[in-house]
Amino acid sequence: MTDLIRDAPIGQLIRFVTRKRVLQYPEERPDFVLPDCYTQNSEKASRISTERTQSQQRSEKPANEEPAPSDPDVLDESSDDTSDSSEIERIKTANTTRTTRSQLSKVPTTTALHHSNTRADLEQQFTLASIERGPTRPIEPEKLEDGTILVDWYTTDDPANPQNWSFGKKAFVLLQILLYTTAVYMGSAIYSPSIGGVVARFGVSVSAASLGLSMYVVAYGLGPLLFSPLSEIPVVGRSPPYIITYAIFVILLVPTALVDNFAGLIVLRFLQGFFGSPCLATGGASLQDMYSIMKLPYVLSLWAFSATCGPALGPIISGFSVEAKNWRWSMWEMLWMNGPVFLLMFSFLPETSSANILLRRAQRLRALTGNDKLKSQSEIDQASLTARDITIEALVRPFQLVFLDPAIAFTAIYTALMYGIFYSFFEAFPMVYIAMYGFNLGEMGLTFLSVTVGVILSLAWYWYYIHHYVEPSILANGLGAPEGRLRPALFVTFFIPIGLFLFGWTANPKIHWIVSCIGIVITTIGIFLIFQCIFLYLPLVYPQYAASLFAGNDFFRSSLAAAAIHFSYPMFHNLGVGRAISLLAGLTVACSAGTFGLYLGGAKLRARSRFAAR
């Protein structure tokens, strides 16, 4: 628990205030044992190491034996530099046999995937991930030709490595990420029951009042373009973008609940979405830092679960309160939810980026040994990073991938369409369940539980599929073609139009409302599972561009979702629910054909792509 608090923002603040005298890292403690490999190429450390060895030899002599006069180091011990003498006790011999980096069974993360340029590289990473961890072994750091020693984990089970954290610690960090994601995503649809109150208070149209929802959605699609590459910069890491932006997000909730002009409300909602977006931009990356490639699909699906259920739970939470009080209550409820989550993360969310952790370790080792040759790999990479590189990766690469690669373009269009359909429900549900069935706002919000039911059913089946089919297949046959990850999508892709048709044409007062809700459950199963298939497929085909891929995908689907919030209202009113839903269902049928095309022709597309791993 001490290490968890030390690595959290509050611990770093305590360390700064106390000048590192409290919550120290191992390298800062007097009893730290420095591995011998990090004392090389350091005159000060080598001298200390020699004195340490001689001190140990003297301690092994009989107590009554006098030091030999010919041993000048012993005779002059009392006159040595006292600061160096005190260092002797801090640096002791590592009594284990070292092995080379190539002999280690280190647990790889998806960071390794980002540096995989060929299919062989990917196969190697998954092979390493499937090997059982052996006994603890020291890790020999790599030495470059210029004498630089690359600071690494000290052992294969180094507790500083997020991959080596205990199950309980990983689960606690995972819980924080899930709560954060749910609370921020809930902030979009929690506004929906307030639209009527905004219309009455500011005298605007329903379409204008819906800007409070659409601007929030489009903003958390824009945010990843900035925060995703920012969190990949080693000196920054994951925690600062989380905590700083989330603090701003929570603060903005107060003026949003109090604002008394329409323009100010919309601007504040946009800023909320933007500063809440790191949960979308970096949440998955934090989980990738902790979990091995083989187990990552399980936790990423939980993260997707929280992102999908967040908007669905929003109307449930605010529906009854807005009807009983006023439209501002949905904004206050956001503060009550996000305030405690922020305090939890500020107190207990550790840094998970290996690049950042090793960079700070290298800084501590340089301070300890005085050896400027001790550097982390991320430090070296960061030195060559320019503002142009960051700009290209953040603002150019995501769009370049979409416009120049047909496979990426199709997945972006398909996921954007599904996301747009999902957000069109926030316009369709009031027309169906309030206008047709006579529900009040709170009761209408409860119908969104059908989305949660669909996600839970999807999650149960997906975990069964991964455990019983995907993992055994990788262990027995290797990674295989990436298109194999799309097999479940070939079946569930038809769930979306089937569920939509069922919802649209059973939305009738003469038919029980539960039938239309079943249609939403079926649609949600299709949407959730297709998202999982696509998000497993893309990193395997374009591993080195994974961050840009997801940032671009986030932007396009959030943009279409924001547009859907506005075009769905007149579409449903002009065409009627049945015809409008049928139009959307028809588009998903076309995308179903594209899914089969991607599965059957994916290999040819990869061979012609300039971005795919060869």
C-alpha positions as CSV (number, residue, x, y, z in Angstrom):
1,M,0.0,0.0,0.0
2,T,2.9,2.3,0.7
3,D,4.3,1.9,-2.8
4,L,0.8,2.5,-4.2
5,I,0.5,5.8,-2.4
6,R,4.1,6.8,-3.2
7,D,3.5,6.3,-7.0
8,A,0.1,8.1,-6.9
9,P,-0.1,11.9,-7.5
10,I,-0.6,12.5,-3.8
11,G,2.6,10.6,-3.0
12,Q,4.6,12.5,-5.6
13,L,3.3,15.7,-4.0
14,I,4.3,14.5,-0.5
15,R,7.8,13.6,-1.9
16,F,8.1,17.1,-3.4
17,V,7.1,18.9,-0.3
18,T,9.4,16.8,1.9
19,R,12.3,16.9,-0.6
20,K,12.2,13.1,-1.1
21,R,12.7,12.3,2.6
22,V,9.3,10.6,2.8
23,L,8.0,7.7,0.6
24,Q,11.4,7.0,-0.8
25,Y,12.2,4.7,-3.7
26,P,14.6,1.8,-3.2
27,E,17.5,3.7,-4.8
28,E,17.1,6.5,-2.3
29,R,17.3,4.2,0.8
30,P,20.5,3.5,2.7
31,D,20.1,-0.2,2.5
32,F,19.7,-0.3,-1.3
33,V,21.7,-3.1,-3.1
34,L,23.0,-1.8,-6.4
35,P,23.6,-4.5,-9.0
36,D,27.2,-4.6,-10.1
37,C,26.4,-4.2,-13.8
38,Y,25.3,-0.6,-13.0
39,T,28.6,0.3,-11.4
40,Q,30.6,-0.2,-14.6
41,N,32.0,2.8,-16.4
42,S,31.6,4.9,-13.3
43,E,34.9,5.9,-11.6
44,K,33.1,6.8,-8.3
45,A,31.0,3.6,-8.2
46,S,33.9,1.4,-9.2
47,R,36.0,2.9,-6.4
48,I,33.2,2.3,-3.9
49,S,32.7,-1.2,-5.2
50,T,36.4,-2.0,-4.6
51,E,36.3,-0.6,-1.1
52,R,33.2,-2.6,-0.4
53,T,34.9,-5.8,-1.5
54,Q,37.9,-5.1,0.6
55,S,35.7,-4.3,3.6
56,Q,33.9,-7.6,3.1
57,Q,37.2,-9.5,3.0
58,R,38.4,-7.9,6.3
59,S,35.1,-8.7,8.0
60,E,35.8,-12.4,7.1
61,K,39.2,-12.4,9.0
62,P,39.4,-13.6,12.6
63,A,38.6,-10.9,15.2
64,N,42.0,-11.1,16.7
65,E,43.9,-10.9,13.5
66,E,45.8,-7.7,12.9
67,P,45.6,-6.0,9.5
68,A,48.7,-6.7,7.3
69,P,50.9,-3.7,7.0
70,S,51.2,-4.3,3.3
71,D,47.5,-3.6,2.9
72,P,47.5,0.2,2.3
73,D,43.8,0.4,1.8
74,V,43.2,-1.0,5.3
75,L,45.8,1.2,6.9
76,D,44.4,4.3,5.3
77,E,40.7,3.4,5.8
78,S,40.2,6.0,8.5
79,S,41.5,8.7,6.3
80,D,39.2,7.9,3.3
81,D,36.6,10.4,2.2
82,T,33.8,9.9,4.8
83,S,31.1,10.4,2.1
84,D,32.5,7.5,0.0
85,S,32.8,5.4,3.1
86,S,29.1,5.9,3.9
87,E,28.3,4.9,0.3
88,I,30.0,1.5,0.9
89,E,27.1,0.3,3.0
90,R,24.6,1.3,0.3
91,I,26.1,-0.7,-2.6
92,K,26.6,-4.4,-2.0
93,T,27.4,-7.4,-4.2
94,A,24.5,-9.0,-6.1
95,N,25.1,-12.7,-5.3
96,T,23.1,-14.1,-8.2
97,T,24.2,-15.3,-11.6
98,R,23.3,-12.9,-14.4
99,T,21.8,-13.9,-17.7
100,T,21.7,-12.0,-21.0
101,R,18.6,-10.3,-22.2
102,S,18.0,-12.8,-24.9
103,Q,17.7,-15.6,-22.4
104,L,14.9,-13.9,-20.3
105,S,11.3,-14.8,-20.4
106,K,10.1,-11.3,-19.8
107,V,6.4,-10.7,-20.0
108,P,5.8,-8.6,-23.1
109,T,3.3,-5.8,-23.2
110,T,1.6,-4.1,-26.2
111,T,4.4,-1.6,-26.1
112,A,6.4,-4.3,-27.7
113,L,3.7,-4.6,-30.4
114,H,4.1,-1.0,-31.3
115,H,7.7,-1.8,-32.2
116,S,6.8,-4.9,-34.2
117,N,7.3,-4.2,-37.9
118,T,6.9,-7.8,-39.3
119,R,4.6,-10.8,-38.8
120,A,7.6,-12.6,-37.3
121,D,7.9,-9.9,-34.6
122,L,4.3,-10.3,-33.7
123,E,4.6,-14.1,-33.6
124,Q,7.6,-13.7,-31.2
125,Q,5.7,-11.4,-28.9
126,F,2.7,-13.7,-28.6
127,T,5.1,-16.7,-28.1
128,L,6.8,-14.9,-25.3
129,A,3.4,-14.0,-23.7
130,S,2.4,-17.7,-23.7
131,I,5.5,-18.9,-21.9
132,E,5.1,-19.6,-18.2
133,R,7.2,-17.3,-16.0
134,G,10.2,-19.0,-14.6
135,P,12.1,-18.4,-11.3
136,T,13.5,-14.9,-10.5
137,R,16.5,-14.0,-12.5
138,P,18.6,-10.8,-12.7
139,I,18.4,-8.9,-15.9
140,E,21.7,-7.8,-17.5
141,P,21.3,-4.3,-18.9
142,E,22.2,-3.7,-22.5
143,K,25.4,-1.7,-23.1
144,L,25.7,0.5,-26.2
145,E,28.8,1.1,-28.2
146,D,29.3,4.6,-26.7
147,G,29.4,3.2,-23.2
148,T,25.7,3.9,-22.3
149,I,24.1,1.4,-20.0
150,L,20.4,1.1,-20.6
151,V,18.6,1.0,-17.3
152,D,16.2,-1.9,-17.2
153,W,14.2,-3.9,-14.6
154,Y,16.6,-5.4,-12.0
155,T,15.0,-8.9,-12.2
156,T,12.4,-10.7,-14.2
157,D,9.9,-10.2,-11.3
158,D,10.9,-6.6,-10.5
159,P,8.0,-5.2,-8.5
160,A,8.4,-1.8,-10.2
161,N,7.3,-3.4,-13.5
162,P,3.5,-3.0,-13.8
163,Q,3.4,-6.4,-15.5
164,N,4.7,-7.9,-12.2
165,W,2.2,-6.3,-9.9
166,S,0.1,-8.6,-7.8
167,F,-3.4,-9.6,-8.9
168,G,-4.9,-7.4,-6.2
169,K,-2.9,-4.3,-7.1
170,K,-3.7,-4.7,-10.8
171,A,-7.4,-5.2,-10.0
172,F,-7.5,-2.0,-7.8
173,V,-5.9,0.1,-10.6
174,L,-8.3,-1.5,-13.1
175,L,-11.3,-0.6,-10.9
176,Q,-10.2,3.0,-10.8
177,I,-9.9,3.2,-14.6
178,L,-13.3,1.6,-15.0
179,L,-15.0,4.0,-12.5
180,Y,-13.3,6.9,-14.2
181,T,-14.4,5.8,-17.7
182,T,-18.0,5.1,-16.6
183,A,-18.3,8.4,-14.8
184,V,-17.0,10.5,-17.7
185,Y,-19.0,8.6,-20.4
186,M,-22.1,8.9,-18.2
187,G,-21.7,12.6,-18.5
188,S,-22.8,12.6,-22.1
189,A,-26.3,11.0,-21.9
190,I,-27.0,12.1,-18.4
191,Y,-27.8,15.4,-20.0
192,S,-30.6,13.9,-22.2
193,P,-33.4,14.2,-19.7
194,S,-32.5,17.9,-19.1
195,I,-33.0,18.8,-22.8
196,G,-36.7,19.7,-22.2
197,G,-35.7,21.9,-19.2
198,V,-33.0,23.7,-21.2
199,V,-35.6,24.4,-24.0
200,A,-38.0,25.9,-21.4
201,R,-35.3,27.9,-19.5
202,F,-33.5,29.4,-22.5
203,G,-36.2,29.5,-25.1
204,V,-34.2,27.5,-27.7
205,S,-35.3,24.7,-30.0
206,V,-34.8,21.0,-29.2
207,S,-32.1,20.7,-31.8
208,A,-30.2,23.6,-30.2
209,A,-30.7,22.2,-26.8
210,S,-29.2,18.9,-28.0
211,L,-25.9,20.7,-28.5
212,G,-25.3,20.1,-24.9
213,L,-25.1,16.4,-25.7
214,S,-23.4,16.5,-29.1
215,M,-20.7,19.0,-28.1
216,Y,-19.7,16.8,-25.2
217,V,-19.5,13.8,-27.5
218,V,-17.5,15.5,-30.3
219,A,-15.1,17.0,-27.7
220,Y,-14.2,13.6,-26.2
221,G,-13.5,12.5,-29.8
222,L,-11.1,15.4,-30.3
223,G,-9.3,15.0,-27.0
224,P,-7.5,11.7,-27.9
225,L,-5.7,13.4,-30.8
226,L,-3.8,15.5,-28.2
227,F,-3.8,13.4,-25.0
228,S,-3.0,10.0,-26.6
229,P,0.4,11.0,-28.0
230,L,1.0,13.2,-25.0
231,S,0.8,10.2,-22.6
232,E,3.3,8.3,-24.8
233,I,6.0,10.9,-24.1
234,P,8.2,9.2,-21.5
235,V,8.8,12.3,-19.4
236,V,5.0,12.9,-19.2
237,G,3.6,9.4,-18.6
238,R,0.0,8.4,-18.0
239,S,-0.8,10.0,-14.6
240,P,-0.4,13.7,-15.3
241,P,-2.8,13.8,-18.3
242,Y,-5.3,11.9,-16.2
243,I,-5.1,13.9,-13.0
244,I,-4.6,17.4,-14.4
245,T,-7.4,17.1,-17.0
246,Y,-9.8,15.3,-14.6
247,A,-9.3,18.0,-11.9
248,I,-10.3,20.6,-14.6
249,F,-13.2,18.4,-15.5
250,V,-14.5,18.2,-12.0
251,I,-14.1,22.0,-11.4
252,L,-16.0,22.7,-14.6
253,L,-19.0,20.7,-13.3
254,V,-19.8,23.5,-10.8
255,P,-20.2,26.4,-13.3
256,T,-22.0,24.1,-15.7
257,A,-24.6,23.4,-13.0
258,L,-24.9,27.2,-12.2
259,V,-24.6,28.8,-15.7
260,D,-27.5,31.0,-16.6
261,N,-26.9,31.6,-20.3
262,F,-27.3,29.1,-23.2
263,A,-24.0,29.8,-24.9
264,G,-22.1,29.4,-21.7
265,L,-23.8,26.1,-21.1
266,I,-22.7,24.7,-24.5
267,V,-19.1,25.9,-24.2
268,L,-18.8,24.4,-20.7
269,R,-20.2,21.1,-21.9
270,F,-17.7,21.1,-24.8
271,L,-14.8,21.7,-22.4
272,Q,-16.1,19.0,-20.1
273,G,-16.0,16.5,-22.9
274,F,-12.5,17.6,-24.0
275,F,-11.0,17.4,-20.5
276,G,-12.7,14.1,-19.7
277,S,-11.4,12.5,-22.9
278,P,-8.1,11.0,-21.4
279,C,-10.2,8.1,-20.1
280,L,-10.9,7.3,-23.8
281,A,-7.4,8.3,-25.0
282,T,-5.3,6.6,-22.4
283,G,-7.5,4.2,-20.4
284,G,-6.8,1.3,-22.8
285,A,-3.0,2.1,-22.8
286,S,-2.9,1.9,-19.0
287,L,-4.4,-1.5,-19.0
288,Q,-1.9,-2.6,-21.7
289,D,0.9,-1.5,-19.4
290,M,-0.3,-3.9,-16.7
291,Y,-1.6,-7.0,-18.5
292,S,0.2,-9.4,-20.9
293,I,-1.0,-9.7,-24.5
294,M,-2.7,-13.0,-23.9
295,K,-4.9,-11.6,-21.0
296,L,-5.4,-8.2,-22.4
297,P,-8.7,-9.0,-24.3
298,Y,-10.4,-9.7,-21.0
299,V,-9.6,-6.4,-19.3
300,L,-10.1,-4.4,-22.5
301,S,-13.6,-5.8,-22.8
302,L,-14.3,-4.7,-19.2
303,W,-13.1,-1.2,-20.2
304,A,-15.4,-1.3,-23.2
305,F,-18.2,-2.5,-20.9
306,S,-17.8,0.6,-18.8
307,A,-17.6,2.9,-21.8
308,T,-20.8,1.4,-23.3
309,C,-22.8,1.2,-20.1
310,G,-21.8,4.7,-19.0
311,P,-24.1,6.5,-21.5
312,A,-26.8,3.9,-21.0
313,L,-26.8,4.5,-17.2
314,G,-26.9,8.3,-17.5
315,P,-30.6,8.7,-18.3
316,I,-31.5,6.2,-15.6
317,I,-29.6,8.3,-12.9
318,S,-30.9,11.7,-14.0
319,G,-34.4,10.8,-15.3
320,F,-36.2,10.7,-12.0
321,S,-34.3,13.6,-10.4
322,V,-34.8,16.0,-13.3
323,E,-38.5,15.3,-13.4
324,A,-38.8,15.7,-9.6
325,K,-36.5,18.8,-9.3
326,N,-35.2,20.6,-12.4
327,W,-32.8,20.2,-15.4
328,R,-29.7,21.3,-13.4
329,W,-29.8,18.2,-11.2
330,S,-28.2,16.1,-13.9
331,M,-25.2,18.4,-13.7
332,W,-25.0,18.3,-10.0
333,E,-25.2,14.5,-10.1
334,M,-22.1,14.5,-12.3
335,L,-20.2,16.4,-9.6
336,W,-21.4,13.9,-6.9
337,M,-20.1,11.0,-9.0
338,N,-16.9,12.4,-10.4
339,G,-15.7,14.1,-7.3
340,P,-15.1,10.9,-5.2
341,V,-13.6,9.1,-8.3
342,F,-11.1,12.0,-8.7
343,L,-10.1,11.8,-5.1
344,L,-9.6,8.0,-5.3
345,M,-7.4,8.4,-8.4
346,F,-5.4,11.3,-6.9
347,S,-4.7,9.2,-3.8
348,F,-4.1,5.7,-5.3
349,L,-3.6,5.7,-9.1
350,P,0.1,4.8,-9.8
351,E,2.1,5.5,-12.9
352,T,1.8,2.5,-15.3
353,S,4.0,3.6,-18.2
354,S,7.2,1.5,-18.2
355,A,9.0,4.2,-20.2
356,N,8.3,6.8,-17.5
357,I,9.1,4.4,-14.6
358,L,12.5,3.4,-16.1
359,L,13.3,7.0,-17.0
360,R,12.8,8.1,-13.4
361,R,14.8,5.1,-12.2
362,A,17.7,6.1,-14.5
363,Q,17.6,9.6,-13.0
364,R,17.8,8.2,-9.5
365,L,20.7,5.8,-10.4
366,R,22.6,8.8,-11.9
367,A,22.1,10.7,-8.7
368,L,23.3,7.7,-6.7
369,T,26.4,6.7,-8.8
370,G,27.4,10.0,-10.5
371,N,27.5,8.0,-13.8
372,D,25.9,10.0,-16.6
373,K,26.1,6.9,-18.9
374,L,23.1,5.3,-17.1
375,K,20.1,6.1,-19.2
376,S,16.7,4.5,-20.1
377,Q,15.9,3.6,-23.7
378,S,12.9,6.0,-23.5
379,E,15.2,8.8,-22.5
380,I,17.3,8.2,-25.6
381,D,14.3,8.0,-27.8
382,Q,12.8,11.1,-26.3
383,A,16.0,13.1,-27.0
384,S,15.4,12.7,-30.7
385,L,11.6,13.5,-30.5
386,T,10.7,16.8,-32.1
387,A,7.6,18.9,-32.0
388,R,7.1,18.0,-35.7
389,D,7.1,14.3,-34.8
390,I,4.5,14.8,-32.1
391,T,2.3,16.9,-34.4
392,I,2.4,14.3,-37.2
393,E,1.6,11.5,-34.9
394,A,-1.2,13.4,-33.3
395,L,-2.9,15.3,-36.1
396,V,-1.6,13.8,-39.4
397,R,-1.1,10.1,-38.9
398,P,-4.7,9.2,-37.8
399,F,-6.2,10.8,-40.9
400,Q,-3.5,9.5,-43.2
401,L,-4.2,5.9,-42.0
402,V,-8.0,6.3,-42.7
403,F,-7.7,7.9,-46.1
404,L,-4.9,5.8,-47.5
405,D,-5.8,2.3,-46.3
406,P,-9.1,0.8,-47.3
407,A,-9.3,-1.7,-44.5
408,I,-8.8,1.1,-41.9
409,A,-11.3,3.3,-43.7
410,F,-13.9,0.5,-43.6
411,T,-13.5,-0.2,-39.9
412,A,-13.7,3.6,-39.2
413,I,-16.9,3.9,-41.2
414,Y,-18.5,0.8,-39.6
415,T,-17.7,1.7,-36.0
416,A,-18.7,5.3,-36.6
417,L,-22.1,4.1,-38.0
418,M,-22.7,1.8,-35.0
419,Y,-21.7,4.6,-32.6
420,G,-24.1,7.0,-34.4
421,I,-26.9,4.5,-34.2
422,F,-26.2,4.0,-30.5
423,Y,-26.5,7.8,-29.9
424,S,-29.6,8.1,-32.1
425,F,-31.4,6.0,-29.4
426,F,-31.3,9.1,-27.2
427,E,-33.7,10.7,-29.7
428,A,-35.7,7.6,-30.6
429,F,-36.4,6.4,-27.0
430,P,-38.4,9.5,-25.9
431,M,-40.5,9.2,-29.1
432,V,-41.2,5.5,-28.4
433,Y,-41.5,5.2,-24.7
434,I,-42.8,8.6,-23.7
435,A,-45.0,9.5,-26.7
436,M,-46.2,6.0,-27.5
437,Y,-46.2,4.2,-24.2
438,G,-46.8,7.1,-21.8
439,F,-43.6,6.6,-19.7
440,N,-42.3,9.5,-17.6
441,L,-38.6,10.6,-17.8
442,G,-37.5,8.2,-15.1
443,E,-39.3,5.2,-16.6
444,M,-38.0,6.0,-20.0
445,G,-34.5,6.0,-18.6
446,L,-35.0,2.5,-17.2
447,T,-35.4,1.2,-20.8
448,F,-31.7,2.0,-21.4
449,L,-31.1,-1.0,-19.1
450,S,-31.7,-3.1,-22.2
451,V,-28.3,-1.8,-23.4
452,T,-26.6,-3.0,-20.2
453,V,-28.2,-6.4,-20.5
454,G,-27.0,-6.7,-24.0
455,V,-23.4,-5.8,-23.0
456,I,-23.4,-8.3,-20.1
457,L,-24.6,-11.1,-22.4
458,S,-21.9,-10.1,-24.9
459,L,-19.2,-10.0,-22.3
460,A,-20.0,-13.5,-21.0
461,W,-19.9,-15.1,-24.4
462,Y,-16.8,-13.1,-25.5
463,W,-14.8,-14.3,-22.5
464,Y,-15.9,-17.9,-23.1
465,Y,-14.8,-17.5,-26.8
466,I,-11.4,-16.1,-25.8
467,H,-10.7,-18.7,-23.2
468,H,-11.9,-21.8,-25.1
469,Y,-11.0,-20.9,-28.7
470,V,-8.6,-18.0,-29.1
471,E,-6.0,-18.8,-26.4
472,P,-5.8,-22.6,-27.2
473,S,-5.5,-21.7,-30.9
474,I,-2.5,-19.4,-30.2
475,L,-0.8,-21.9,-28.0
476,A,-1.2,-24.7,-30.5
477,N,-0.8,-23.0,-33.9
478,G,0.7,-19.6,-33.2
479,L,-0.8,-16.2,-33.9
480,G,-2.2,-17.1,-37.3
481,A,-3.8,-14.6,-39.8
482,P,-5.3,-11.5,-38.2
483,E,-8.5,-12.0,-40.1
484,G,-9.2,-14.9,-37.7
485,R,-10.1,-12.3,-35.1
486,L,-13.0,-11.3,-37.3
487,R,-14.8,-14.7,-37.2
488,P,-17.3,-13.8,-34.5
489,A,-18.2,-10.7,-36.4
490,L,-19.3,-12.7,-39.4
491,F,-22.2,-14.0,-37.2
492,V,-23.1,-11.1,-35.0
493,T,-22.9,-8.5,-37.7
494,F,-26.5,-9.6,-38.6
495,F,-27.6,-9.0,-35.1
496,I,-27.5,-5.3,-35.6
497,P,-30.1,-5.0,-38.5
498,I,-32.2,-7.8,-37.0
499,G,-32.4,-6.0,-33.6
500,L,-33.0,-2.6,-35.3
501,F,-35.9,-4.0,-37.4
502,L,-37.4,-5.6,-34.3
503,F,-37.1,-2.3,-32.3
504,G,-38.4,-0.1,-35.1
505,W,-41.5,-2.2,-36.2
506,T,-42.6,-3.3,-32.7
507,A,-42.6,0.2,-31.3
508,N,-46.4,0.3,-31.2
509,P,-48.8,0.9,-28.3
510,K,-50.6,-2.3,-29.4
511,I,-47.4,-4.4,-28.8
512,H,-45.8,-4.7,-25.3
513,W,-42.9,-2.4,-24.8
514,I,-40.6,-5.3,-23.8
515,V,-40.5,-6.6,-27.4
516,S,-38.8,-3.4,-28.6
517,C,-36.4,-3.6,-25.7
518,I,-35.4,-7.1,-26.8
519,G,-34.6,-5.6,-30.2
520,I,-32.2,-3.2,-28.4
521,V,-30.6,-6.1,-26.5
522,I,-29.9,-7.9,-29.8
523,T,-28.6,-4.8,-31.5
524,T,-26.3,-4.1,-28.5
525,I,-24.8,-7.6,-28.6
526,G,-23.9,-7.1,-32.3
527,I,-22.4,-3.6,-31.7
528,F,-20.3,-4.7,-28.7
529,L,-18.9,-7.8,-30.2
530,I,-18.1,-6.2,-33.5
531,F,-16.2,-3.5,-31.7
532,Q,-14.2,-6.1,-29.8
533,C,-13.4,-8.0,-33.0
534,I,-12.2,-4.9,-34.8
535,F,-10.2,-3.6,-31.9
536,L,-8.4,-7.0,-31.7
537,Y,-7.9,-7.1,-35.5
538,L,-6.4,-3.6,-36.1
539,P,-3.4,-3.8,-33.7
540,L,-2.4,-7.1,-35.2
541,V,-2.4,-5.7,-38.7
542,Y,-0.9,-2.3,-37.9
543,P,0.9,-2.7,-34.6
544,Q,3.3,0.2,-34.9
545,Y,0.4,2.6,-35.6
546,A,-2.0,1.3,-32.9
547,A,-2.1,4.6,-31.0
548,S,-2.9,6.7,-34.1
549,L,-5.4,4.1,-35.3
550,F,-7.5,4.3,-32.1
551,A,-7.2,8.1,-31.9
552,G,-8.5,8.4,-35.5
553,N,-11.2,5.8,-34.9
554,D,-12.3,7.7,-31.8
555,F,-12.5,11.0,-33.7
556,F,-14.5,9.6,-36.6
557,R,-17.0,7.7,-34.5
558,S,-17.5,10.5,-32.0
559,S,-18.0,13.0,-34.9
560,L,-20.7,10.8,-36.5
561,A,-22.3,10.2,-33.1
562,A,-22.5,14.0,-32.5
563,A,-24.1,14.4,-36.0
564,A,-26.5,11.6,-35.3
565,I,-27.8,13.4,-32.3
566,H,-29.0,16.2,-34.6
567,F,-30.1,14.5,-37.7
568,S,-31.9,11.7,-35.9
569,Y,-34.5,14.0,-34.4
570,P,-35.9,15.4,-37.7
571,M,-35.4,12.0,-39.3
572,F,-37.5,10.2,-36.8
573,H,-40.2,12.9,-36.8
574,N,-40.4,13.1,-40.6
575,L,-40.1,9.4,-41.5
576,G,-41.5,7.9,-38.3
577,V,-39.6,5.5,-36.0
578,G,-40.2,2.4,-38.2
579,R,-38.9,3.9,-41.5
580,A,-36.1,5.8,-39.9
581,I,-34.8,2.7,-38.1
582,S,-35.2,0.7,-41.3
583,L,-32.9,3.2,-43.1
584,L,-30.2,2.8,-40.4
585,A,-30.6,-1.0,-40.5
586,G,-30.2,-1.0,-44.2
587,L,-26.8,0.8,-43.8
588,T,-25.7,-1.9,-41.4
589,V,-26.6,-4.6,-43.9
590,A,-24.2,-3.0,-46.3
591,C,-21.5,-3.0,-43.6
592,S,-22.2,-6.6,-42.9
593,A,-21.2,-7.4,-46.5
594,G,-18.1,-5.3,-46.0
595,T,-17.2,-7.5,-42.9
596,F,-17.2,-10.6,-45.1
597,G,-15.1,-8.8,-47.7
598,L,-12.6,-7.8,-45.1
599,Y,-12.4,-11.3,-43.7
600,L,-12.0,-12.9,-47.1
601,G,-9.8,-10.3,-48.8
602,G,-7.9,-9.0,-45.8
603,A,-4.7,-10.8,-46.7
604,K,-4.7,-9.1,-50.2
605,L,-5.4,-5.7,-48.6
606,R,-2.5,-6.2,-46.1
607,A,-0.1,-7.1,-48.9
608,R,-0.9,-3.8,-50.7
609,S,-1.0,-1.6,-47.6
610,R,1.9,0.7,-46.9
611,F,1.2,0.5,-43.2
612,A,0.6,-3.2,-42.4
613,A,3.2,-5.4,-40.8
614,R,4.8,-7.7,-43.4
